[in-house]
Amino acid sequence: MTDQRADLIVTDPDVVHGHARVRGTRIPVSVILDCLAAGLSEDEILRQYPTSTVEGVRAAAAYGAALAREEIHPLPA
């Protein structure tokens, strides 16, 4: 995961129960990954979650891929 994409994924214990989310939104990474797994396109996700961006969706996918490889990436608060 590139540093630029990693900067788009954050955690905060006071926002969405501390789950990893797309910076500037309350959209958890897991929601984006669920949408992608369900076959939604980036455009469909953006329509459903208008506070997100293409970069945010791709960062969430990259974060999910890093987790699948069991890579540890500390997230900024």
C-alpha positions as CSV (number, residue, x, y, z in Angstrom):
1,M,0.0,0.0,0.0
2,T,1.5,3.4,-1.0
3,D,2.0,6.1,1.6
4,Q,-0.5,8.3,-0.2
5,R,-3.2,5.6,0.0
6,A,-2.2,4.7,3.6
7,D,-2.8,8.4,4.6
8,L,-6.5,8.0,3.5
9,I,-7.2,5.3,6.0
10,V,-7.4,6.3,9.7
11,T,-8.8,5.2,13.0
12,D,-10.2,7.2,15.9
13,P,-11.7,5.6,19.0
14,D,-14.5,8.3,18.9
15,V,-15.5,7.7,15.3
16,V,-17.3,4.5,14.2
17,H,-16.1,2.6,17.3
18,G,-12.4,3.0,16.2
19,H,-12.8,0.9,13.1
20,A,-10.5,1.7,10.1
21,R,-12.3,4.2,7.9
22,V,-11.8,6.5,5.0
23,R,-10.3,9.9,6.2
24,G,-12.8,12.7,6.2
25,T,-15.8,10.3,6.3
26,R,-17.6,7.9,8.7
27,I,-17.4,5.1,6.1
28,P,-15.6,2.1,7.5
29,V,-13.2,0.2,5.3
30,S,-15.3,-2.9,5.8
31,V,-18.3,-1.3,4.2
32,I,-16.3,-0.4,1.1
33,L,-14.9,-3.9,1.0
34,D,-18.4,-5.4,1.4
35,C,-19.6,-3.2,-1.5
36,L,-16.7,-4.4,-3.7
37,A,-17.3,-8.0,-2.8
38,A,-21.0,-7.6,-3.7
39,G,-19.9,-6.5,-7.2
40,L,-20.5,-2.8,-6.9
41,S,-18.4,-0.6,-9.2
42,E,-16.5,2.5,-7.9
43,D,-19.2,4.7,-9.4
44,E,-22.0,2.8,-7.6
45,I,-20.1,3.0,-4.3
46,L,-19.6,6.8,-4.8
47,R,-23.4,7.2,-5.5
48,Q,-24.3,5.2,-2.4
49,Y,-21.7,7.0,-0.2
50,P,-21.3,10.5,-1.7
51,T,-18.8,11.6,1.0
52,S,-16.3,9.1,-0.3
53,T,-13.9,9.5,-3.3
54,V,-12.4,7.2,-5.9
55,E,-9.1,7.6,-4.0
56,G,-10.8,6.6,-0.8
57,V,-12.4,3.5,-2.3
58,R,-9.1,2.4,-3.8
59,A,-7.3,3.1,-0.5
60,A,-9.8,0.9,1.3
61,A,-9.3,-1.9,-1.2
62,A,-5.5,-1.5,-0.8
63,Y,-5.8,-1.6,3.0
64,G,-7.9,-4.8,2.7
65,A,-5.3,-6.4,0.4
66,A,-2.6,-5.5,2.9
67,L,-4.5,-7.1,5.7
68,A,-5.0,-10.3,3.6
69,R,-1.2,-10.4,3.2
70,E,-1.0,-10.0,7.0
71,E,1.1,-6.8,6.6
72,I,0.9,-4.5,9.6
73,H,0.4,-0.8,8.8
74,P,0.0,1.5,11.8
75,L,-2.8,3.9,11.1
76,P,-2.7,7.6,12.1
77,A,-5.3,8.8,14.5
